[in-house]
Amino acid sequence: MTERYFFPFGQELKKVEQKDKSPKEAFVLGVYASAVHARWVDKNDKQVVSALAVASEPEIFWRGDNAESIIRGIEIPEELGTLMVPTDSRLNGPSGRALDELFLKPLGLTRQNVWLCDLLPYSRVNENQRKAIEKNYTQELIRKYKLTVTTIPLFDKKELNSPSRRSEILQELEDSKADTLILLGDLPIYWFLRYFDNRYSKLAQFGDTPNAYGKAHQIRINERFYSVIPLCHPRQANRLGSSSDKWGGLHDLWIRG
């Protein structure tokens, strides 16, 4: 990605990827990077936005650590108030915490022995975020206070249809030396795995019963066999936002063994 994008109040969008490149036991493939969220209050301490995406997460599958210091480091005009940590602590790092507790731990894995990756290694905003930005981070404020124009794109599944990105993910998978590939939800299956094994394009095709969910499958990817474990997305397992009771329930049973 060559074009530069910016969050409200000026933080530049950054690529979020695995930092520790040493060999790992397992490779985890998610969807797209999260963001740091801040609560915006005006100079009278009245809430403007309860959770505004203001920066790229500092590490892949971030757990919300040091959110306060990150948010405090983002300067906004005094007349526009203050950015602070959201009242709801679940708004920063929920997928990272869910990954550790609800996915890696049941598999006997830790951050130290897995390689983390996303189909799209950049943050995106959803429709609710877009509306909050348009309503509160207005063109009038931008002009008056010489603010940075917000340009973070909306998430669009079409972005995932990228042969060059698939090649990058494949290279990361091979570099990881991992024997196990953990796929989080439908999108990693559809936009990565099916290009190597067209039997599968969604999670349900691996089985949606307690006996089938979460089982390992030997699948060949680019001349090598991997133990592929397809699981639901962390938002399903941890009931984050709009989620499926079906997959959440299956994941609960899988954790209990």
PyMOL commands that set and color helices and strands:
alter all, ss='L'
color gray80, all
select helices_A, chain A and resi 67-72+78-80+89-91+94-107+111-113+127-136+139-145+157-160+163-176+186-191+193-195+203-206+234-237+245-256
alter helices_A, ss='H'
color red, helices_A
select strands_A, chain A and resi 26-33+35-41+47-56+82-84+114-123+180-184+217-221+224-231
alter strands_A, ss='S'
color yellow, strands_A
deselect
rebuild
show_as cartoon
